[in-house]
C-alpha cells in the first residue's frame, strides 16, 4: 500500500495539536467496546455512542455499531458501519488516510466541534496499533457548514455522492462504491474557500 510522504514538520505540529484537542473531546463523548474477535484485515471495531452522532450523509442514534474497513487503495479507503448485530448496513463512507506519530492501543474516534445541543460530527476513526486513521469525507454542502461551525478544515466531495453512501452492497467491486472511491476529494476551510488536502490530513512521515 503506497502512501505519500510528509513534506514539512510544521504540518505535523498542526496535526498533533488538533488531534490532541479533539481526542480529548472524543473521550468525553463516546464509549468504546473493543471487538473480542477483531479481524485486522477489516479493522472491525465495536463502538458504543452515548448520544447521537453525525456521520457523512446521516445521523446515528445513540447505540452500538460495528465499523469495518471494506477496501483500501492507498489514497482512498471505504469504511462501512453496521448495526451491532451486523445485520443492517447503516452507511458506506469514503475516507482518506490520516497519519499520527504514535499508534494508540485502543480505538479512537475524533469529532468536529459543534454548537451545544447538536449531534457531534465524526471526523476520523483510528484502529488500535495503526499509525494512520480514516478521516471521513463529507458531501460538499455539509462540509462547508461543518467547516464554518467548527472553524476547522473539512474534507469534501460532490453532493451527488450521498446516494452512493446509501448503497446496500458490501462488495468493494460495487459500481456505487467504485464511483465514490474515484470521485474528486477536496478540502473546505471555515470561510468556504478550498483548502489543500495536505493541510487537512497528515501524510505518511518519511522513514
C-alpha positions in Angstrom: 0.0 0.0 0.0 1.6 3.2 -1.1 1.2 6.5 0.9 2.5 9.9 0.1 5.4 11.4 2.0 5.1 14.1 4.6 7.0 17.1 3.4 7.0 19.6 6.3 7.4 19.4 10.1 5.0 22.3 10.6 2.1 20.2 9.2 2.8 17.5 11.7 2.8 20.1 14.5 -0.6 21.5 13.3 -1.9 18.0 13.1 -0.8 16.9 16.5 -2.3 19.9 18.2 -5.7 19.3 16.5 -5.6 15.6 17.3 -4.8 16.1 21.0 -7.6 18.6 21.5 -10.2 16.6 19.6 -9.2 13.2 21.0 -9.9 14.6 24.5 -13.4 15.6 23.3 -13.9 12.1 21.9 -13.0 10.5 25.2 -15.8 12.5 26.9 -18.5 11.9 24.3 -18.1 8.3 23.3 -17.8 4.9 25.0 -15.7 2.2 23.2 -16.2 -1.5 23.4 -13.3 -3.2 21.5 -14.3 -6.3 19.5 -13.4 -9.5 21.2 -12.8 -11.1 17.8 -11.2 -8.3 15.9 -10.1 -9.0 12.4 -7.1 -6.9 11.5 -7.9 -7.3 7.8 -11.1 -5.3 8.0 -10.3 -3.4 11.3 -13.6 -4.5 12.8 -14.3 -2.3 15.8 -17.4 -2.2 18.0 -18.2 1.3 19.2 -20.9 2.4 21.6 -22.1 6.1 21.4 -23.6 7.6 24.5 -25.5 10.1 22.4 -26.5 10.7 18.7 -23.6 11.3 16.3 -23.4 12.6 12.8 -21.6 10.7 10.0 -21.4 11.8 6.4 -24.9 11.7 5.0 -26.9 11.0 8.1 -27.1 10.9 11.9 -26.8 7.8 14.0 -28.9 7.5 17.2 -27.1 6.6 20.5 -26.2 2.9 20.5 -23.7 0.3 19.5 -22.3 0.0 16.0 -19.7 -2.0 14.1 -17.1 -0.2 12.0 -15.3 -2.1 9.2 -12.7 -1.2 6.6 -14.1 -2.6 3.3 -11.4 -1.6 0.9 -8.1 0.4 0.8 -6.5 1.6 -2.3 -3.6 3.6 -0.7 -5.1 7.1 -1.0 -8.8 6.3 -0.7 -10.4 4.0 1.8 -14.0 2.7 2.1 -15.5 2.3 5.6 -18.8 0.6 6.3 -20.9 1.0 9.5 -23.3 -1.7 10.6 -25.7 -2.1 13.5 -24.5 -4.0 16.5 -25.6 -7.4 15.1 -24.1 -6.7 11.7 -27.4 -7.4 10.0 -28.1 -3.9 8.8 -25.6 -1.7 6.8 -26.0 1.8 8.1 -23.7 3.7 5.8 -20.8 3.3 3.4 -18.3 6.1 3.8 -15.3 7.5 1.8 -12.2 8.2 3.9 -8.7 9.5 3.4 -5.8 8.1 5.4 -4.7 10.5 8.2 -1.3 9.7 9.9 -0.3 10.2 13.5 3.1 10.0 15.3 2.2 7.0 17.5 -0.4 4.3 17.3 -3.0 4.0 20.0 -3.6 0.8 21.9 -7.4 1.4 21.8 -9.9 2.6 19.2 -10.2 6.4 18.9 -12.9 8.4 17.2 -12.4 12.2 16.8 -15.1 14.8 16.3 -15.7 18.1 14.6 -16.5 20.8 17.2 -20.3 21.5 17.1 -22.7 24.0 18.7 -24.2 22.9 22.0 -27.3 20.7 21.7 -26.4 19.3 18.2 -25.0 15.8 17.5 -21.2 15.6 17.3 -20.0 15.1 13.8 -17.4 12.2 13.4 -14.2 13.4 11.9 -11.9 10.3 11.9 -11.6 6.7 13.1 -8.3 5.2 14.3 -7.8 1.5 14.7 -5.5 0.2 17.5 -1.9 -0.3 16.5 -2.1 1.6 13.3 -0.2 4.8 12.6 -3.0 6.2 10.5 -6.7 6.5 10.7 -9.6 7.2 8.4 -10.7 10.8 8.1 -14.2 10.9 6.6 -15.2 12.8 3.6 -18.5 14.8 3.8 -20.8 15.9 0.9 -19.7 19.4 -0.1 -22.7 21.4 1.2 -22.5 19.8 4.6 -18.7 20.0 4.7 -19.0 23.8 4.2 -21.5 24.0 7.1 -19.2 22.0 9.3 -16.1 24.0 8.5 -17.9 27.3 9.3 -19.4 26.0 12.5 -16.2 24.3 13.8 -13.7 26.8 12.4 -11.8 23.8 11.1 -11.0 22.4 7.7 -13.2 19.5 6.4 -12.8 17.0 3.6 -15.5 17.2 1.0 -16.8 15.5 -2.2 -19.6 16.1 -4.7 -23.1 16.3 -3.1 -24.4 13.7 -5.5 -22.2 11.1 -3.8 -24.8 11.0 -1.0 -26.8 8.4 -2.8 -23.7 6.2 -3.1 -23.2 6.2 0.7 -26.7 4.6 1.0 -25.7 1.6 -1.1 -26.7 -1.9 0.1 -23.6 -3.5 -1.3 -20.8 -4.9 0.8 -18.6 -5.6 -2.2 -15.6 -3.4 -3.0 -16.3 -4.0 -6.7 -19.8 -2.5 -6.5 -20.3 0.3 -9.1 -21.7 2.6 -6.3 -18.6 2.1 -4.2 -16.2 2.4 -7.1 -17.8 5.7 -8.2 -17.4 7.1 -4.7 -13.8 5.9 -4.4 -12.9 7.6 -7.7 -14.7 10.9 -7.1 -12.8 14.1 -6.5 -11.9 14.9 -2.9 -11.2 18.5 -1.9 -10.8 20.5 1.3 -13.1 23.2 2.6 -12.0 25.9 5.1 -14.0 27.9 7.6 -14.7 30.6 5.0 -15.9 28.1 2.5 -12.8 28.5 0.4 -10.9 25.5 -1.0 -8.0 24.1 1.2 -5.2 21.9 0.1 -5.6 18.3 1.3 -2.1 18.2 2.8 -3.3 20.9 5.2 -6.2 18.7 6.4 -4.7 15.2 6.6 -1.2 14.3 7.7 0.5 12.0 5.1 2.9 9.2 5.9 6.1 10.5 7.5 9.5 9.9 5.9 11.2 6.9 7.2 
